Amino acid sequence: MKKAELLAPAGDGESLRAALRFGADAVYIGGEMLQLRSEKASFNREELLDAVQYTHQSGKKIYVTVNSFPTDQELDALPEYAQFLQKAGVDALIVSDLGSISVIKRAAPNLTIHVSTQANCCNAEAAKVYGRLGAKRIVLAREMTLEQIRALRQRLPTDLELEVFVHGAMCMAYSGRCLISSYLNQRSGNRGECTQPCRWGYALMEQKRPGEYFPIEENGAKTAILSSHDLCCIDFLDQLSEAGVVSFKIEGRMKSANYVATVVNAYRHALDEDVVLPLLKRELHSVSHRPFSSGFYFGNEQKTPYNDGIYRSDCVFAAVVIRKTAEGYLIEQRNRFAVGDELERLTPNRVGDVIRVTALYDEMHLPVEDAKLVQQRLTLICNGELEVGDILRLRRQVDERPF
C-alpha cells in the first residue's frame, strides 16, 4: 500500500518552511481571496509565488484554499485569480462551492481541483458528481466513520482520491457550517472570520430570575459545553490508509510555526514507523491543544465528557536557531529561559534530544543570564549540536518561573 501524503497547514512563510523541513509531503495555504481564514493567515501574490517556488524546490506540493462561499461579485473576480494561480504553478486548489468549481475550470482548465471538507461530501453519489465536474480529490466531511469511508471508497472510480483530517481543531457545527459567531459578533465562520464563541464558558439562566446565573459544570469543574475536543488520529493512521485514504491533513493555518513543526514531525515519524507511539504522543502534548479525541471515526461524537475548553501545553517555545556562528549558534528568543536551563531540541529525524544552555551573549557580545526580551537575537553556547531551523523548548516542569 502506498504511504499516504502528509498535508500540513501554513499561515505564513515561517510555518511553510517548518512544515516542509519537518516532513510534510505537501502544504496548503490561503491566498488573497475566498480563503476561510483571516488575512493574518494569507499570502499576497508575491508571497504566494515565493511559496510555490520554495515548495517545489523542496520537491513537495502546494495547494491553495479557495473554499469560502462567494457572492456573484466575488465570482466575477475569480477567473483572473484562477489564471494567476494556474500560471503560478500551484498543484491544486481546495474549493467548496459548485459555482467556484465551474468558474475555475472554465478560466483555468489545467488547475487541479480538490473538493473542500466545507462541501460536506459524505456519500459516493456526491463524490462522483464532483469527479465529473473535474475534481481529482475529495476532502471528506469530518462526520464520517471509518466504516463509511471504507464503503464509500469501494463505490468510487479508482482515480478519485480521498483525503481526511487527522489532527487539530474540530468545529462543533456540521463540517464548519455555523452561525453562532455571525449572530453574536457579526463575524461569519463561513467567511473565515470566526471568533470561536463555541469555546467560551456558558451558564444557565432561568426566565423568571434575570441576572442570576447558574454554572454548568461536569466533574466539578468549569465546562465549555459547546467546545469540541481536538482531533488526534495518530493511533489509527493504518486503519485510515486501509480504508482508502491517500492524504492525511493537519488543521492549523492560524497556528504558530512551533505548532506546525511539532505536529508534522510527530505524524511524519508515525507514518515512517521509526519512533514508538508513546514518544510521539508526548510530542503532541508539547504544543497547545484541547483534550484529544478520535472525532467521529469510530462512531462517537467529537465532544466527549469533561471538556473545560482550556488549551494546555507541556512545553514553552523558547527559541529558534537562525544560524551557526564561530562561537556557537545565533538564536531568536520566543519565550523566557536562562543560562543553566535544559532545553528540548525539536529537529527532524530525531526525537528526545536535550541540550543545556551554558552561556548566552547579546549582539554586543555582553553576557546574558536571563533571556527575557521577546525576539531578542542571542548567541547560544550549549553542550550539543544544533541545526538551522531547530526549535528549542522548555518543558514546564523543568522551570518554575512564571511565563
NORKA-V866329 format. One record per residue. RES is the residue in one small letter. PHI is phi as a letter, one per 20 degrees, with the letter a starting at -180 (999 if undefined). OMEGA is omega as a letter, one per 20 degrees, with the letter a starting at -180 (999 if undefined). D_CENTER is the distance of its C-alpha to the mean C-alpha in Angstrom with 1 decimal. Layout:
res=RES phi=PHI omega=OMEGA d_center=D_CENTER
res=RES phi=PHI omega=OMEGA d_center=D_CENTER
This chain:
res=m phi=999 omega=r d_center=25.7
res=k phi=f omega=r d_center=23.4
res=k phi=f omega=a d_center=20.3
res=a phi=f omega=r d_center=17.2
res=e phi=f omega=r d_center=14.8
res=l phi=d omega=a d_center=11.5
res=l phi=d omega=a d_center=9.1
res=a phi=d omega=r d_center=6.2
res=p phi=e omega=r d_center=4.6
res=a phi=b omega=r d_center=7.3
res=g phi=e omega=r d_center=8.8
res=d phi=b omega=a d_center=11.9
res=g phi=f omega=a d_center=14.0
res=e phi=f omega=r d_center=13.4
res=s phi=f omega=r d_center=9.7
res=l phi=f omega=a d_center=10.9
res=r phi=f omega=r d_center=13.8
res=a phi=f omega=a d_center=12.0
res=a phi=g omega=a d_center=9.8
res=l phi=f omega=a d_center=13.2
res=r phi=f omega=a d_center=15.2
res=f phi=e omega=r d_center=13.5
res=g phi=o omega=r d_center=13.9
res=a phi=f omega=r d_center=11.6
res=d phi=e omega=a d_center=14.1
res=a phi=b omega=r d_center=12.4
res=v phi=c omega=r d_center=9.9
res=y phi=c omega=a d_center=9.4
res=i phi=c omega=r d_center=10.4
res=g phi=d omega=r d_center=12.5
res=g phi=d omega=a d_center=16.2
res=e phi=e omega=a d_center=19.1
res=m phi=b omega=r d_center=19.5
res=l phi=l omega=r d_center=18.4
res=q phi=d omega=a d_center=14.6
res=l phi=e omega=r d_center=13.1
res=r phi=b omega=a d_center=11.8
res=s phi=f omega=r d_center=14.2
res=e phi=f omega=r d_center=16.1
res=k phi=f omega=r d_center=14.5
res=a phi=d omega=r d_center=11.4
res=s phi=c omega=r d_center=13.8
res=f phi=d omega=r d_center=15.9
res=n phi=f omega=a d_center=19.7
res=r phi=f omega=r d_center=21.8
res=e phi=f omega=r d_center=22.8
res=e phi=f omega=a d_center=19.4
res=l phi=f omega=r d_center=18.2
res=l phi=f omega=r d_center=21.3
res=d phi=f omega=a d_center=20.6
res=a phi=f omega=r d_center=17.0
res=v phi=f omega=a d_center=18.6
res=q phi=f omega=a d_center=21.4
res=y phi=f omega=a d_center=19.4
res=t phi=f omega=a d_center=17.2
res=h phi=f omega=r d_center=20.3
res=q phi=f omega=r d_center=22.3
res=s phi=e omega=a d_center=19.8
res=g phi=m omega=a d_center=20.7
res=k phi=d omega=a d_center=17.2
res=k phi=d omega=r d_center=16.2
res=i phi=c omega=r d_center=14.5
res=y phi=d omega=a d_center=13.8
res=v phi=d omega=r d_center=14.2
res=t phi=e omega=r d_center=13.4
res=v phi=c omega=a d_center=16.7
res=n phi=d omega=r d_center=15.9
res=s phi=f omega=r d_center=17.7
res=f phi=e omega=a d_center=21.1
res=p phi=e omega=r d_center=23.7
res=t phi=e omega=r d_center=27.2
res=d phi=f omega=a d_center=30.1
res=q phi=f omega=r d_center=30.1
res=e phi=f omega=r d_center=26.5
res=l phi=f omega=r d_center=27.4
res=d phi=f omega=a d_center=30.3
res=a phi=e omega=a d_center=28.1
res=l phi=f omega=a d_center=25.8
res=p phi=g omega=a d_center=28.2
res=e phi=f omega=r d_center=28.4
res=y phi=f omega=r d_center=24.7
res=a phi=f omega=r d_center=24.3
res=q phi=f omega=r d_center=27.1
res=f phi=f omega=a d_center=25.5
res=l phi=f omega=r d_center=22.3
res=q phi=f omega=r d_center=24.6
res=k phi=f omega=r d_center=26.6
res=a phi=f omega=r d_center=23.6
res=g phi=n omega=r d_center=22.9
res=v phi=f omega=a d_center=19.4
res=d phi=e omega=r d_center=19.0
res=a phi=a omega=r d_center=18.0
res=l phi=d omega=r d_center=17.3
res=i phi=d omega=a d_center=15.1
res=v phi=c omega=r d_center=17.7
res=s phi=d omega=a d_center=18.6
res=d phi=e omega=a d_center=22.0
res=l phi=f omega=r d_center=25.1
res=g phi=f omega=r d_center=26.9
res=s phi=f omega=r d_center=24.1
res=i phi=g omega=a d_center=24.3
res=s phi=f omega=a d_center=28.0
res=v phi=f omega=a d_center=28.1
res=i phi=f omega=a d_center=25.7
res=k phi=f omega=r d_center=27.7
res=r phi=f omega=a d_center=30.9
res=a phi=f omega=a d_center=29.9
res=a phi=b omega=a d_center=27.9
res=p phi=f omega=a d_center=28.9
res=n phi=e omega=r d_center=27.5
res=l phi=f omega=r d_center=23.8
res=t phi=e omega=a d_center=21.9
res=i phi=d omega=r d_center=20.5
res=h phi=d omega=a d_center=17.6
res=v phi=e omega=a d_center=17.9
res=s phi=f omega=r d_center=14.9
res=t phi=f omega=r d_center=14.3
res=q phi=f omega=r d_center=15.8
res=a phi=f omega=r d_center=19.0
res=n phi=m omega=a d_center=19.2
res=c phi=f omega=a d_center=20.8
res=c phi=b omega=r d_center=22.1
res=n phi=b omega=a d_center=25.5
res=a phi=f omega=a d_center=27.1
res=e phi=f omega=r d_center=29.3
res=a phi=f omega=a d_center=26.5
res=a phi=f omega=r d_center=24.6
res=k phi=f omega=r d_center=28.0
res=v phi=f omega=r d_center=28.5
res=y phi=f omega=r d_center=25.2
res=g phi=f omega=r d_center=26.4
res=r phi=f omega=r d_center=29.7
res=l phi=e omega=r d_center=28.2
res=g phi=o omega=r d_center=26.7
res=a phi=f omega=r d_center=23.2
res=k phi=e omega=a d_center=22.3
res=r phi=b omega=r d_center=19.3
res=i phi=d omega=r d_center=18.3
res=v phi=e omega=a d_center=14.9
res=l phi=f omega=r d_center=16.6
res=a phi=g omega=a d_center=16.8
res=r phi=f omega=a d_center=14.8
res=e phi=e omega=a d_center=18.3
res=m phi=e omega=r d_center=19.8
res=t phi=e omega=r d_center=21.2
res=l phi=g omega=a d_center=21.5
res=e phi=f omega=r d_center=25.1
res=q phi=f omega=r d_center=24.5
res=i phi=f omega=a d_center=22.1
res=r phi=f omega=a d_center=24.8
res=a phi=f omega=r d_center=27.5
res=l phi=f omega=a d_center=25.8
res=r phi=g omega=a d_center=25.3
res=q phi=f omega=a d_center=29.0
res=r phi=d omega=a d_center=29.9
res=l phi=d omega=r d_center=28.0
res=p phi=f omega=a d_center=29.2
res=t phi=f omega=a d_center=28.0
res=d phi=e omega=r d_center=26.5
res=l phi=e omega=a d_center=24.1
res=e phi=e omega=r d_center=20.8
res=l phi=d omega=r d_center=18.4
res=e phi=c omega=r d_center=14.7
res=v phi=c omega=r d_center=12.8
res=f phi=f omega=r d_center=9.6
res=v phi=c omega=a d_center=9.9
res=h phi=b omega=r d_center=7.4
res=g phi=p omega=a d_center=6.0
res=a phi=f omega=r d_center=8.1
res=m phi=d omega=r d_center=11.0
res=c phi=e omega=r d_center=13.4
res=m phi=f omega=r d_center=17.0
res=a phi=e omega=a d_center=18.4
res=y phi=f omega=a d_center=18.9
res=s phi=l omega=r d_center=15.7
res=g phi=n omega=r d_center=15.1
res=r phi=e omega=a d_center=18.8
res=c phi=b omega=a d_center=19.7
res=l phi=d omega=a d_center=22.4
res=i phi=f omega=a d_center=22.5
res=s phi=f omega=r d_center=20.9
res=s phi=f omega=a d_center=23.3
res=y phi=f omega=a d_center=26.2
res=l phi=e omega=a d_center=25.7
res=n phi=c omega=a d_center=24.4
res=q phi=l omega=r d_center=25.1
res=r phi=c omega=a d_center=21.5
res=s phi=e omega=r d_center=20.1
res=g phi=f omega=r d_center=16.8
res=n phi=e omega=r d_center=17.8
res=r phi=c omega=r d_center=18.1
res=g phi=n omega=a d_center=14.8
res=e phi=c omega=a d_center=16.6
res=c phi=g omega=r d_center=15.9
res=t phi=e omega=r d_center=17.2
res=q phi=l omega=r d_center=16.0
res=p phi=f omega=r d_center=19.6
res=c phi=f omega=a d_center=18.9
res=r phi=e omega=r d_center=17.8
res=w phi=e omega=r d_center=21.1
res=g phi=e omega=a d_center=24.2
res=y phi=c omega=r d_center=26.9
res=a phi=c omega=a d_center=30.6
res=l phi=d omega=r d_center=33.4
res=m phi=c omega=r d_center=36.4
res=e phi=e omega=a d_center=39.6
res=q phi=g omega=a d_center=41.2
res=k phi=e omega=r d_center=44.5
res=r phi=c omega=a d_center=43.0
res=p phi=f omega=a d_center=41.1
res=g phi=n omega=r d_center=39.4
res=e phi=d omega=a d_center=39.5
res=y phi=d omega=r d_center=36.0
res=f phi=d omega=a d_center=35.6
res=p phi=f omega=r d_center=32.4
res=i phi=d omega=a d_center=30.4
res=e phi=c omega=r d_center=29.8
res=e phi=c omega=r d_center=28.8
res=n phi=l omega=r d_center=30.1
res=g phi=m omega=a d_center=31.7
res=a phi=c omega=r d_center=28.6
res=k phi=g omega=r d_center=26.7
res=t phi=c omega=r d_center=24.6
res=a phi=e omega=a d_center=22.1
res=i phi=f omega=r d_center=23.4
res=l phi=d omega=a d_center=20.9
res=s phi=e omega=r d_center=17.8
res=s phi=f omega=r d_center=16.0
res=h phi=f omega=r d_center=14.8
res=d phi=e omega=r d_center=11.2
res=l phi=f omega=r d_center=10.9
res=c phi=b omega=a d_center=11.7
res=c phi=d omega=a d_center=13.5
res=i phi=f omega=r d_center=14.4
res=d phi=f omega=a d_center=18.0
res=f phi=c omega=r d_center=18.6
res=l phi=f omega=a d_center=16.9
res=d phi=f omega=r d_center=20.5
res=q phi=f omega=r d_center=21.4
res=l phi=f omega=r d_center=18.6
res=s phi=f omega=a d_center=20.0
res=e phi=f omega=r d_center=23.5
res=a phi=f omega=r d_center=22.8
res=g phi=o omega=r d_center=22.1
res=v phi=f omega=a d_center=18.4
res=v phi=d omega=r d_center=17.8
res=s phi=b omega=r d_center=14.1
res=f phi=d omega=a d_center=11.3
res=k phi=d omega=r d_center=8.0
res=i phi=d omega=r d_center=4.7
res=e phi=e omega=r d_center=3.1
res=g phi=q omega=r d_center=2.2
res=r phi=f omega=r d_center=5.1
res=m phi=e omega=a d_center=7.3
res=k phi=e omega=a d_center=6.3
res=s phi=f omega=r d_center=9.0
res=a phi=f omega=r d_center=9.8
res=n phi=f omega=r d_center=11.0
res=y phi=f omega=a d_center=7.9
res=v phi=g omega=a d_center=6.3
res=a phi=f omega=a d_center=9.9
res=t phi=f omega=a d_center=10.6
res=v phi=f omega=r d_center=8.2
res=v phi=g omega=a d_center=8.9
res=n phi=g omega=a d_center=12.4
res=a phi=f omega=a d_center=12.9
res=y phi=f omega=r d_center=12.1
res=r phi=f omega=r d_center=14.1
res=h phi=f omega=r d_center=16.9
res=a phi=f omega=r d_center=16.8
res=l phi=f omega=r d_center=17.2
res=d phi=e omega=r d_center=19.9
res=e phi=l omega=a d_center=21.5
res=d phi=d omega=r d_center=22.7
res=v phi=c omega=a d_center=21.6
res=v phi=f omega=a d_center=22.6
res=l phi=g omega=r d_center=20.1
res=p phi=g omega=r d_center=21.3
res=l phi=f omega=a d_center=20.3
res=l phi=f omega=r d_center=16.7
res=k phi=f omega=r d_center=16.4
res=r phi=f omega=r d_center=17.8
res=e phi=f omega=a d_center=15.1
res=l phi=f omega=r d_center=12.4
res=h phi=f omega=a d_center=14.7
res=s phi=f omega=a d_center=14.8
res=v phi=d omega=a d_center=11.9
res=s phi=g omega=a d_center=11.7
res=h phi=a omega=r d_center=11.3
res=r phi=e omega=r d_center=13.7
res=p phi=g omega=a d_center=15.9
res=f phi=e omega=r d_center=14.5
res=s phi=b omega=r d_center=15.9
res=s phi=e omega=r d_center=16.2
res=g phi=m omega=a d_center=15.7
res=f phi=d omega=a d_center=18.5
res=y phi=f omega=r d_center=18.9
res=f phi=d omega=r d_center=22.1
res=g phi=n omega=r d_center=23.4
res=n phi=e omega=r d_center=22.6
res=e phi=f omega=a d_center=20.9
res=q phi=f omega=r d_center=17.4
res=k phi=e omega=r d_center=19.2
res=t phi=d omega=a d_center=21.5
res=p phi=f omega=r d_center=24.1
res=y phi=m omega=r d_center=24.0
res=n phi=e omega=r d_center=20.8
res=d phi=e omega=r d_center=21.6
res=g phi=m omega=a d_center=18.4
res=i phi=e omega=r d_center=18.2
res=y phi=e omega=a d_center=15.2
res=r phi=c omega=r d_center=16.3
res=s phi=b omega=a d_center=15.7
res=d phi=e omega=a d_center=18.4
res=c phi=c omega=r d_center=18.1
res=v phi=d omega=r d_center=18.3
res=f phi=f omega=a d_center=16.9
res=a phi=e omega=a d_center=20.5
res=a phi=a omega=r d_center=20.5
res=v phi=c omega=a d_center=19.4
res=v phi=e omega=a d_center=22.1
res=i phi=e omega=r d_center=23.4
res=r phi=a omega=r d_center=26.4
res=k phi=e omega=r d_center=29.3
res=t phi=c omega=r d_center=32.5
res=a phi=f omega=a d_center=36.1
res=e phi=e omega=a d_center=35.9
res=g phi=a omega=a d_center=32.4
res=y phi=c omega=r d_center=28.9
res=l phi=f omega=a d_center=27.8
res=i phi=c omega=r d_center=24.8
res=e phi=d omega=a d_center=23.0
res=q phi=f omega=r d_center=23.0
res=r phi=c omega=r d_center=20.0
res=n phi=b omega=a d_center=21.5
res=r phi=f omega=r d_center=25.1
res=f phi=b omega=a d_center=26.6
res=a phi=b omega=r d_center=30.2
res=v phi=g omega=a d_center=32.6
res=g phi=n omega=r d_center=33.0
res=d phi=f omega=r d_center=29.5
res=e phi=e omega=a d_center=27.9
res=l phi=d omega=r d_center=24.4
res=e phi=f omega=a d_center=22.0
res=r phi=d omega=r d_center=20.9
res=l phi=e omega=a d_center=17.5
res=t phi=b omega=r d_center=18.4
res=p phi=f omega=r d_center=17.9
res=n phi=m omega=r d_center=20.4
res=r phi=b omega=r d_center=21.4
res=v phi=c omega=r d_center=20.4
res=g phi=o omega=r d_center=22.5
res=d phi=f omega=r d_center=24.2
res=v phi=c omega=r d_center=25.7
res=i phi=c omega=r d_center=27.7
res=r phi=d omega=r d_center=30.2
res=v phi=f omega=a d_center=30.5
res=t phi=e omega=r d_center=34.2
res=a phi=a omega=r d_center=34.5
res=l phi=c omega=r d_center=32.8
res=y phi=c omega=r d_center=34.3
res=d phi=e omega=a d_center=33.6
res=e phi=f omega=r d_center=34.2
res=m phi=e omega=a d_center=37.9
res=h phi=m omega=r d_center=37.9
res=l phi=e omega=a d_center=38.8
res=p phi=f omega=r d_center=37.6
res=v phi=c omega=r d_center=34.8
res=e phi=e omega=a d_center=34.8
res=d phi=c omega=a d_center=31.9
res=a phi=e omega=a d_center=28.8
res=k phi=c omega=r d_center=28.1
res=l phi=e omega=a d_center=27.8
res=v phi=f omega=r d_center=24.3
res=q phi=m omega=r d_center=23.3
res=q phi=f omega=r d_center=26.8
res=r phi=e omega=a d_center=27.3
res=l phi=c omega=r d_center=29.2
res=t phi=e omega=a d_center=30.9
res=l phi=d omega=r d_center=29.9
res=i phi=d omega=a d_center=32.5
res=c phi=b omega=a d_center=31.3
res=n phi=e omega=a d_center=32.7
res=g phi=b omega=r d_center=30.1
res=e phi=e omega=r d_center=28.8
res=l phi=c omega=r d_center=25.6
res=e phi=c omega=r d_center=23.8
res=v phi=g omega=a d_center=22.4
res=g phi=n omega=r d_center=18.7
res=d phi=f omega=r d_center=19.0
res=i phi=d omega=r d_center=17.4
res=l phi=d omega=a d_center=20.0
res=r phi=c omega=a d_center=19.4
res=l phi=d omega=r d_center=21.9
res=r phi=f omega=a d_center=22.0
res=r phi=g omega=a d_center=23.1
res=q phi=f omega=a d_center=26.1
res=v phi=f omega=a d_center=27.4
res=d phi=c omega=a d_center=28.0
res=e phi=d omega=r d_center=29.5
res=r phi=f omega=r d_center=29.4
res=p phi=f omega=r d_center=27.7
res=f phi=d omega=999 d_center=24.4
